[in-house]
Amino acid sequence: MAKREPNGRLRTLLTDARWSGQDFARAVNGVAAEAGITLRYDRTSVSHWLSGTRPPAHVVALAAEALSRRTGRRISPADTGLARSGPLRARERPGGSGGGSGAGPGGTPERGSSLDEAPPTAGLAAGLAVGPFGEIPVYSSTWRPREEASSAAPDAPSGTRLGHHHVAAAEALLPVFRKADMMFGSGQVRPALTAYLTTTVAPWLRADAPPAVRHRLLGSAARLAYTAGFLCFDGNEQGLAQAYYRAALRLGREAGDPQCYAPVLRAMSVQAHHLGHRKQSWELAEAAAREAPRLPPVQAAFVTGQLAVAEAACGDRRAALAHLGSAERLLERSTGRSAPIGDYHRAAFHHQQSEVLAALGDVTGAVSALLSSLRHRPASERRARAVTAARLAELQLDRGHVERACATWHDLLDTVAQLESARVGDGLRRVRGRLRSVRGNRTARALLSRLAGLAP
C-alpha cells in the first residue's frame, strides 16, 4: 500500500481561513445541511484528511464551498488537496446521474437523501447545462432538502387537454405568492407555492395542449419556478434555490422568452454574489445583461443594475459606475408598469447603488443610498425594508455611528416579528455579534436587551 502524503494544501487553506479542525468540520456539515444532506464530521475527520485520507467526491465539493465562503475567493475541489486524481464516475459527481450513497454516523449522507433529486419540474430541469457561464460552484447542484422531497408529481388526468383558462389560473396566483412573500417573508409562502408546482403545474407540463397554450404555460411555469427559487434563497436553502432557478431557466428558454429567463440569470448572479462567488456572479450577470436589448426598460434596468453590483465586487470601478448609470437611465425611461418577475423601481435601484458604492469603498455614499432606498420603498414590501434596514445598520456601525445604527434596528424590530425570513434572521444574529463589541455604550446595551427578548 502506498504511503499517504500529508495534505499541505488543506493545512494552508485552514490557516488562511483561521479555522480549527472542528470549525472546518462544522462548516462542511453546515453546507451539507443546506442541501438536505446530514453529515457528522468532526475534528478527528479533518485530522485524517490532513494526514492524507480523502473523503468522497461530493464531500470534497462541499469542503471547497465552505472554504470559498470563508476566504472570499473561489476554492476549487482540486485546490483543497482532497480530490482524487482522474475523472469522477457519474455517481461521484455532485448532481451527477448516479444516486447518493446510504448514510452512516461516519459522515456520509443518510439513507433516503439524494444528490440528484430535482424540483417538481424535474423532467425539464434534469441535465440543464451550465452553458457559457463557466464553472458553477457546488451550491448549483440540484440537491434538495428532504422536507420538499415528495413523491413523484401526479400525471394530468387521462385525456386532459389544457386550455388558456388553465394557464390564466396559474398567472393569477403568481402575484398572490409574490405579495404574500413581500409582506410576510418566504417561510409562510413557500410550502404553498412548491405544493402548487408539484400537484398542478408539473402535471400540466406533461399534458396535451395546443401550441399557443403550451408556450404560455412554459412562461407561467418559469415565473413560478423563479419565485420558488427566490423563496428558497430567502430561506437560506441555497441548493434547492439553485435547483428551482435552473428549472426556471430551462422553462424560459424553451418558451424562447428573455423576459422569463434573463431575470433568472440575474437572480442566480445575486445568489452567487451572496455566497461569495464573485467571478460566477459576474458571468451570470453579464449573461443576463446581454438580453437587455430584448427586454422592456424596467427589466433591462433590473439586470443592468445587478451587472454593476457584480463588477464592483470584482473591483472594476469604471464598468460598475457606467452600468449603474445605464440602469438609472433605463429606469427613467420605463413606463412605471410592473413586470410579472424582474420588477424594479427607485428603491431597488438605490439598494443596488449602495452595494456598488460599498464594494468600491464609499461607505458614506452607500449609507446615503440605503436611506434613499428606504424612503422610496413601499410599506407593503416589509421583508425588503427589513433587509435594507439591517444592511444600513451594519454600515452605520462600520462608520462608528452606534446610536444611529441602534435607532435603525429599533425601527426594524417593530416589523421583524411579522416576518419569516432567514435573511432577516441572519441580520439579527450579525447585529447581536457586532453590538457585543460596543456593549459599553448605553444605547447598544438597550438594544441588546430588546434583542434578548426575541425568539432566536
Stockholm file with secondary structure:
# STOCKHOLM 1.0

chainA/1-456         MAKREPNGRLRTLLTDARWSGQDFARAVNGVAAEAGITLRYDRTSVSHWLSGTRPPAHVVALAAEALSRRTGRRISPADTGLARSGPLRARERPGGSGGGSGAGPGGTPERGSSLDEAPPTAGLAAGLAVGPFGEIPVYSSTWRPREEASSAAPDAPSGTRLGHHHVAAAEALLPVFRKADMMFGSGQVRPALTAYLTTTVAPWLRADAPPAVRHRLLGSAARLAYTAGFLCFDGNEQGLAQAYYRAALRLGREAGDPQCYAPVLRAMSVQAHHLGHRKQSWELAEAAAREAPRLPPVQAAFVTGQLAVAEAACGDRRAALAHLGSAERLLERSTGRSAPIGDYHRAAFHHQQSEVLAALGDVTGAVSALLSSLRHRPASERRARAVTAARLAELQLDRGHVERACATWHDLLDTVAQLESARVGDGLRRVRGRLRSVRGNRTARALLSRLAGLAP
#=GR chainA/1-456 SS CCCCCCCHHHHHHHHHHTCCHHHHHHHHHHHHHHTTCCCCCCHHHHHHHHTTCCCCHHHHHHHHHHHHHHHTSCCCGGGGTCSCSSCCCGGGSTTCSSCCCCCCTTSSCCTTCCSSCCCTTHHHHTTCCCGGGCCCCGGGSCCCCGGGCCSCCCCCCTTCBCCHHHHHHHHHHHHHHHHHHHHHCGGGTHHHHHHHIIIIIHHHHTSBCCHHHHHHHHHHHHHHHHHHHHHHHHTTCHHHHHHHHHHHHHHHHHHTCHHHHHHHHHHHHHHHHHTTCHHHHHHHHHHHHTTGGGSCHHHHHHHHHHHHHHHHHTTCHHHHHHHHHHHHHHHHHSCSCCCSSSCCCHHHHHHHHHHHHHHTTCHHHHHHHHHHHHHHSCTTCHHHHHHHHHHHHHHHHHTTCHHHHHHHHHHHHHHHTTCCCHHHHHHHHHHHHHHHTTTTSHHHHHHHHHHHTSCC
#=GC SS_cons         CCCCCCCHHHHHHHHHHTCCHHHHHHHHHHHHHHTTCCCCCCHHHHHHHHTTCCCCHHHHHHHHHHHHHHHTSCCCGGGGTCSCSSCCCGGGSTTCSSCCCCCCTTSSCCTTCCSSCCCTTHHHHTTCCCGGGCCCCGGGSCCCCGGGCCSCCCCCCTTCBCCHHHHHHHHHHHHHHHHHHHHHCGGGTHHHHHHHIIIIIHHHHTSBCCHHHHHHHHHHHHHHHHHHHHHHHHTTCHHHHHHHHHHHHHHHHHHTCHHHHHHHHHHHHHHHHHTTCHHHHHHHHHHHHTTGGGSCHHHHHHHHHHHHHHHHHTTCHHHHHHHHHHHHHHHHHSCSCCCSSSCCCHHHHHHHHHHHHHHTTCHHHHHHHHHHHHHHSCTTCHHHHHHHHHHHHHHHHHTTCHHHHHHHHHHHHHHHTTCCCHHHHHHHHHHHHHHHTTTTSHHHHHHHHHHHTSCC
//
